[in-house]
Amino acid sequence: MNIDMIRAAADRARGHIRHTPLLSSPFLDEIAGRRVLVKPECLQQTGSFKARGAWSALSAMDPDQRKAGVMAYSSGNHAQGMAWASAAHGAPCVILMPSDAPALKRANTAALGAEVVLYDRARESREEIGARIAQERGLTLVKPYDEPLVIAGQGTTGLEIAEQAQEAGVTQAEVLVCCGGGGLTAGVALALEAEAPGLKVRPVEPEGFDDTGRSLAAGEILRNPQMDGSICDAILTPQPGDITYPILSRLCGPGLSVTDDEALYAVAQAFLRLKIVAEPGGAVALAAALLRRDQIAGDAVIVTVSGGNVDPAMFNQALTRHAGSSDT
Amino acid sequence: MNIDMIRAAADRARGHIRHTPLLSSPFLDEIAGRRVLVKPECLQQTGSFKARGAWSALSAMDPDQRKAGVMAYSSGNHAQGMAWASAAHGAPCVILMPSDAPALKRANTAALGAEVVLYDRARESREEIGARIAQERGLTLVKPYDEPLVIAGQGTTGLEIAEQAQEAGVTQAEVLVCCGGGGLTAGVALALEAEAPGLKVRPVEPEGFDDTGRSLAAGEILRNPQMDGSICDAILTPQPGDITYPILSRLCGPGLSVTDDEALYAVAQAFLRLKIVAEPGGAVALAAALLRRDQIAGDAVIVTVSGGNVDPAMFNQALTRHAGSSDT
């Protein structure tokens, strides 16, 4: 894994992956006590940054491999990214998805042309099922984060952040990244190491699912004690990846964590102040920026909003709880 | 009014006004029966394109004029744009706002540092009240649309559309613009006339408030029979402007109109498929693209989503009505 792979992924993505803007609001700055710059990857193709990694993987395959097809396991965003990138490349695509994934993500994945196979997140190993189906059908498995081409694709987010932060006059800041298996976090960290060394990545996770933060503190890979019970489904992973962890360990600052309700608060603020739709797991970094000001350093903070694929009922809940007063 | 004024406004806006992206979704393309390219000005500073016109006006004033202060009358989005641009230029700002404007818009305008004065939209003339206060306090009145510098600022949206449509390979298309007094519509039409003559602007209005569409059809300025009764508050105006109408008449195709419920449908689709927050009045052009396919020509259509300053209760209503099923 190196910066050249990220630059190559950016070249292959040109004209297909969106350059998302960098947003801000004086209202968020006031809550956070510093300038807040938001990279809204919910505006990316398929509603999350995962389209970047999927495009990177598909675009780097040789034609025969693409023609045989690909498979992925995902809570939903990697699934949609893979379905979209596969369709655009003319590659058959099978998605293995937990049975408790949001209905919207399942429906979208199928509508984008992929075959969806469900499994029980608590009792079955997606790695085992995925490997079996891939072998039976001759599909190439594209892992959601522990795959160099995927990390390289997610890292293109970091190339854009480096350029946009400089345009905004920000050269020293913490960059809070919503962290599941660490693909986005590692990719952004690698990109910033090369392009904007004054920007320091810190992973943000849901409380109780802070495997990456605890692993970084302990200096070794630790697992989460459980795998369900948070609304932040997009970033629930058992443990940091074998490829992502060493990158995170070398480049990232300490992790942060927020509660589910704090994530919903950030969903509501993103609605009110940025006019973007964030899913809870995609809003944890914004929540940390707004609600952990004493744990963050510097005059500015950069955050990713990593996805926006949220069921309407959950979104309504965020607005009812945290934007209920119409003059909030 | 000419293209040079728009280019000059773009120069003055550099580093202050956002270049909003051009979004799309295969799901929207399928509903519309053609490619749909969306210019999300809800992501602009203050949540609507109005920040462009306000910045244009403030940045062109001489220092003494700015120091004496400005005033504006507005249903809310021009108000927020003016409050924001005034604060950035150090100019005192008084906003005259209808008493039925959404609470969020009133609160935001005040929080951005402006003094808010309310009036009764049905019984009082904002023009008269505005002129009186402006004279009493020595303020410069910045009209919401019938003002060349404001039209020039809104026209910078058109410069971006011209460039982004070309990047997307679209050189012939209708451009549906949410239309109140016609400032955005006229500005975009002037910009496209110069930069992308194959792109043809058409105004979109709420049914029953289609003064511009009826005026274009009649060849003379016609008024709306009433001034309230639509949730599309951002684009309810009595009649096309004296400056905007001749531009619209020369450059625009026939108007389109949609119902309030169709606007809410578009709000829900923008949530589901683009992950942006649109207000009803800002979603009428998207509604027309999705629901008036037989009245639109060409393989692609470009639409503005002109603002996102919607009360949470109204947004919940859009999701409940039109995204109620969690697997929509």
Interface residues (C-beta under 8 A of the other chain):
Chain A: G15 R18 H19 T20 P21 L23 P26 F27 P40 C42 L43 G47 W84 P102 A103 L104 R106 A107 N108 A111 L112 E167 A268 F271 L272 L274 K275 I276 V277 A278 G308 N309 D311 P312 A313 F315 N316 L319 T320 A323 G324 S326 D327 T328
Chain B: G15 R18 H19 T20 P21 L23 P26 F27 P40 C42 L43 G47 W84 P102 A103 L104 R106 A107 N108 A111 L112 E167 A268 F271 L272 L274 K275 I276 V277 A278 G308 N309 D311 P312 A313 F315 N316 L319 T320 A323 G324 S326 D327 T328
